[in-house]
Amino acid sequence: MRKFTIFLLAAIICVSICGCNNASARGEMAYTAIKNENEDAGVVETALRYDDDTDALETAPIVDETNYMAIMCECCLTGDVERGRIAENERNNKIDANSLSESKISFDDLYELSKVITSEAGSDWLPMEWKMMVGEVVLNRVASVEFPNTVLEVIHQKGQYSGASKLKNLTPYESCVEAAARLLGGERLINDISVVFQSNHRQGSGTYLELYDSYLGYTYLCYSEHPEYYENQ
């Protein structure tokens, strides 16, 4: 009887040790699966996870923490249009997959708006507010019935932006890319879409704001000649 008791205790201890080792092995296998998927693919939607409570393998979501907006801005500075468009697509997919409230932003719009802000108000001593208001006038025109309805068409509309012909080979400044990104993301300073003129002389139906720089002179932000078009907007 004593020998049987000793044998039984030894068997119990052996089973316990094996069980722990197996659990440890299963946990290590799951960790390796997650690690390898991330290293090989960069970003994955699901990965294997070992759940100690259920003693089973299950899928768990992997959050894509890539800042695609930062990549798009970087591509504006380097002129890498192809990579910028890929980042735009990935960002849009991320917004859809996670039901995010962020605005979808076209890389081409970001790039072109950054360039025109650089052309019109790129001087490094000009404040960010000045740069953003220049860009906001462009977006006001896009939203207006008086002008074309895309950023590219507004900027290149004949007789409007004098420096538009030189934008193709222009590298935008970082502060101007930031201004464009903030505007396309929904930020506004003027908050009046009837302000559709930005020039060094007065025009339209009145002046919204007069800006002055000792080197560049005056810049006027002016209302449309047809304010009645904007009464219900």
C-alpha positions, 0 to 999 in steps of 0.5 A, spaced: 500 500 500 505 504 501 509 503 495 502 504 491 501 511 494 508 513 493 507 511 485 501 515 485 504 521 488 510 521 483 505 520 477 501 526 479 507 530 479 510 528 473 503 530 469 503 536 472 510 538 470 508 536 463 502 540 463 506 546 465 511 545 459 506 544 454 502 550 456 509 554 456 510 551 449 503 553 446 504 560 449 511 561 446 508 558 439 503 563 439 508 569 441 512 567 435 506 567 430 505 574 432 512 576 432 513 573 425 507 575 421 509 582 424 516 582 421 514 579 414 508 583 413 509 589 417 502 590 418 497 584 419 489 584 421 489 578 425 494 574 429 494 568 434 493 569 441 493 564 446 488 564 452 490 561 458 483 561 461 480 558 455 486 553 454 485 555 446 488 559 440 484 565 438 484 571 433 485 578 436 485 584 432 492 588 431 491 595 431 495 599 425 498 604 428 502 607 422 501 615 421 499 615 414 498 622 414 505 623 416 508 619 410 503 623 405 506 630 408 513 627 407 512 625 400 510 632 399 517 634 401 520 629 397 516 629 391 514 622 391 508 622 388 507 615 388 508 613 395 504 619 397 498 616 393 499 609 396 499 612 403 493 616 401 489 609 400 492 606 406 490 611 410 483 611 407 482 604 408 484 605 415 479 610 416 474 605 413 476 599 417 476 602 424 470 607 422 474 613 424 472 620 424 478 623 420 477 626 414 479 623 408 485 627 404 487 626 397 494 626 396 494 630 390 490 636 393 495 636 399 501 636 394 498 642 390 495 646 396 502 646 399 505 648 393 500 654 392 501 656 399 508 656 398 508 660 392 503 665 395 505 666 402 511 661 403 516 666 406 519 663 413 517 670 417 510 670 415 506 667 421 502 660 420 495 664 420 497 668 414 499 661 410 493 658 412 488 663 410 491 663 403 490 656 403 483 657 406 481 662 400 483 656 395 478 651 399 473 657 399 473 657 391 472 649 391 466 650 395 463 656 391 459 656 385 463 661 382 469 657 381 471 650 379 470 644 384 477 641 385 483 644 388 487 643 382 482 646 377 482 652 382 489 653 382 490 653 375 484 657 373 486 662 367 488 669 370 487 667 377 494 665 381 500 668 377 505 663 380 501 657 378 505 655 372 511 654 376 508 650 381 510 643 377 517 644 379 516 647 386 518 643 392 513 646 398 516 648 404 514 644 411 510 649 414 506 650 408 505 642 408 502 643 415 498 649 413 495 645 407 494 638 412 490 642 417 486 645 412 484 639 408 483 636 415 477 641 416 481 646 420 479 654 419 481 661 421 476 665 416 470 661 417 466 665 411 466 661 405 464 668 401 471 670 402 474 668 395 479 673 393 486 673 396 491 679 392 495 685 393 489 689 391 482 690 393 477 687 389 470 683 390 464 686 394 469 688 400 475 687 404 474 681 409 482 682 412 488 687 410 494 683 411 501 687 411 508 685 411 514 690 411 517 687 405 511 684 401 507 689 402 499 689 403 495 682 402 487 683 401 482 678 403 476 680 400 469 677 399 465 675 393 462 680 388 456 676 389 455 675 396 448 673 395 450 666 393 453 665 400 447 667 404 444 660 405 451 656 406 
